[in-house]
Amino acid sequence: MDVIKSSVAGTLESSDAQVTVEPGSGALELNIESSVINQFGRQIRATVMETLDRLDVKNAKVTIVDKGALSCTLKARVEGAVFRASGYTEDDICAGKKLPWGGAIR
């Protein structure tokens, strides 16, 4: 999926994560800031990278500000930010171009 604009999903509330997706410079760049990075940093990274891989995102800058989100929340926030950044509009959806909500994420 192509990232054509910047987008954000999520909040900075406890047990949530704010995910920012921006167009990349030829590669996938991931920055993670987390209050639990020492305990769960590897799992956060693995969850985000797996989600990006399933969405076929190859060229983007992704920033995660995690406040203790569960893996399912991270997946949902990444998915939401990527779909917003891909430029889908209400007109696309009305024209039959469907978002694969939940289908790409397992």
C-alpha positions as a Markdown table, in Angstrom:
| # | Residue | x | y | z |
|---|---|---|---|---|
| 1 | Met | 0.0 | 0.0 | 0.0 |
| 2 | Asp | 1.4 | 3.4 | -0.9 |
| 3 | Val | 1.7 | 6.1 | 1.7 |
| 4 | Ile | 0.9 | 9.4 | -0.1 |
| 5 | Lys | 0.3 | 11.8 | 2.9 |
| 6 | Ser | 0.8 | 12.1 | 6.6 |
| 7 | Ser | -1.7 | 10.7 | 9.0 |
| 8 | Val | -2.2 | 10.0 | 12.7 |
| 9 | Ala | -4.3 | 7.4 | 14.6 |
| 10 | Gly | -4.7 | 7.0 | 18.3 |
| 11 | Thr | -4.2 | 9.1 | 21.4 |
| 12 | Leu | -1.6 | 9.7 | 24.1 |
| 13 | Glu | -3.9 | 8.3 | 26.8 |
| 14 | Ser | -2.9 | 5.5 | 29.1 |
| 15 | Ser | -3.1 | 2.1 | 27.4 |
| 16 | Asp | -3.2 | 3.6 | 23.9 |
| 17 | Ala | -0.7 | 4.5 | 21.3 |
| 18 | Gln | -0.4 | 7.3 | 18.8 |
| 19 | Val | 0.8 | 6.2 | 15.4 |
| 20 | Thr | 2.0 | 8.7 | 12.8 |
| 21 | Val | 2.6 | 7.5 | 9.2 |
| 22 | Glu | 4.4 | 9.8 | 6.7 |
| 23 | Pro | 5.7 | 9.2 | 3.1 |
| 24 | Gly | 9.1 | 7.6 | 3.2 |
| 25 | Ser | 12.4 | 8.3 | 1.5 |
| 26 | Gly | 12.8 | 4.9 | -0.2 |
| 27 | Ala | 12.7 | 2.6 | 2.8 |
| 28 | Leu | 10.7 | 1.7 | 5.9 |
| 29 | Glu | 11.7 | 3.8 | 8.9 |
| 30 | Leu | 10.3 | 3.0 | 12.4 |
| 31 | Asn | 10.7 | 5.1 | 15.5 |
| 32 | Ile | 9.3 | 3.9 | 18.8 |
| 33 | Glu | 8.9 | 5.9 | 22.0 |
| 34 | Ser | 7.3 | 3.9 | 24.8 |
| 35 | Ser | 6.9 | 4.0 | 28.6 |
| 36 | Val | 7.4 | 0.3 | 28.6 |
| 37 | Ile | 10.2 | 0.0 | 26.0 |
| 38 | Asn | 12.6 | -1.9 | 28.3 |
| 39 | Gln | 10.0 | -4.6 | 29.0 |
| 40 | Phe | 8.1 | -4.8 | 25.7 |
| 41 | Gly | 10.2 | -3.0 | 23.1 |
| 42 | Arg | 10.9 | -6.2 | 21.0 |
| 43 | Gln | 7.2 | -7.2 | 21.0 |
| 44 | Ile | 6.0 | -3.7 | 20.1 |
| 45 | Arg | 8.5 | -3.6 | 17.1 |
| 46 | Ala | 7.5 | -7.1 | 16.0 |
| 47 | Thr | 3.7 | -6.3 | 16.1 |
| 48 | Val | 4.2 | -3.0 | 14.2 |
| 49 | Met | 6.5 | -4.6 | 11.6 |
| 50 | Glu | 4.2 | -7.6 | 11.1 |
| 51 | Thr | 1.2 | -5.2 | 10.6 |
| 52 | Leu | 3.1 | -3.1 | 8.1 |
| 53 | Asp | 4.2 | -6.2 | 6.2 |
| 54 | Arg | 0.6 | -7.5 | 6.0 |
| 55 | Leu | -0.5 | -4.1 | 4.6 |
| 56 | Asp | 2.4 | -4.2 | 2.1 |
| 57 | Val | 3.9 | -0.9 | 3.3 |
| 58 | Lys | 7.5 | -0.7 | 2.1 |
| 59 | Asn | 8.2 | 3.0 | 1.9 |
| 60 | Ala | 7.1 | 5.1 | 5.0 |
| 61 | Lys | 8.2 | 6.8 | 8.1 |
| 62 | Val | 6.3 | 5.4 | 11.0 |
| 63 | Thr | 6.4 | 6.9 | 14.5 |
| 64 | Ile | 4.9 | 5.2 | 17.5 |
| 65 | Val | 4.3 | 6.9 | 20.8 |
| 66 | Asp | 3.2 | 4.0 | 23.1 |
| 67 | Lys | 1.5 | 4.4 | 26.4 |
| 68 | Gly | 1.2 | 0.7 | 27.3 |
| 69 | Ala | -1.1 | -0.3 | 24.4 |
| 70 | Leu | -2.0 | -4.0 | 23.9 |
| 71 | Ser | -0.9 | -5.7 | 20.7 |
| 72 | Cys | -4.5 | -5.5 | 19.3 |
| 73 | Thr | -4.6 | -1.8 | 19.9 |
| 74 | Leu | -1.2 | -1.3 | 18.2 |
| 75 | Lys | -2.4 | -3.3 | 15.2 |
| 76 | Ala | -5.6 | -1.2 | 15.0 |
| 77 | Arg | -3.8 | 2.1 | 15.3 |
| 78 | Val | -1.2 | 1.2 | 12.6 |
| 79 | Glu | -3.9 | -0.1 | 10.3 |
| 80 | Gly | -6.0 | 3.1 | 10.7 |
| 81 | Ala | -3.0 | 5.4 | 10.2 |
| 82 | Val | -1.9 | 3.5 | 7.1 |
| 83 | Phe | -5.3 | 3.6 | 5.5 |
| 84 | Arg | -5.7 | 7.3 | 6.2 |
| 85 | Ala | -2.2 | 7.9 | 4.7 |
| 86 | Ser | -3.0 | 5.9 | 1.6 |
| 87 | Gly | -5.4 | 8.5 | 0.5 |
| 88 | Tyr | -8.7 | 6.6 | 0.5 |
| 89 | Thr | -11.6 | 8.9 | 0.4 |
| 90 | Glu | -15.3 | 8.6 | 0.9 |
| 91 | Asp | -15.7 | 8.9 | -2.9 |
| 92 | Asp | -13.5 | 5.9 | -3.4 |
| 93 | Ile | -15.5 | 3.9 | -1.0 |
| 94 | Cys | -18.8 | 5.0 | -2.6 |
| 95 | Ala | -17.3 | 4.0 | -6.0 |
| 96 | Gly | -16.8 | 0.5 | -4.7 |
| 97 | Lys | -13.2 | 0.6 | -3.8 |
| 98 | Lys | -13.4 | -1.1 | -0.4 |
| 99 | Leu | -11.0 | -0.9 | 2.5 |
| 100 | Pro | -9.9 | -4.3 | 3.6 |
| 101 | Trp | -10.6 | -3.5 | 7.3 |
| 102 | Gly | -9.6 | -6.4 | 9.4 |
| 103 | Gly | -9.0 | -8.6 | 6.4 |
| 104 | Ala | -5.2 | -7.9 | 6.2 |
| 105 | Ile | -4.7 | -8.0 | 9.9 |
| 106 | Arg | -4.9 | -11.3 | 11.8 |
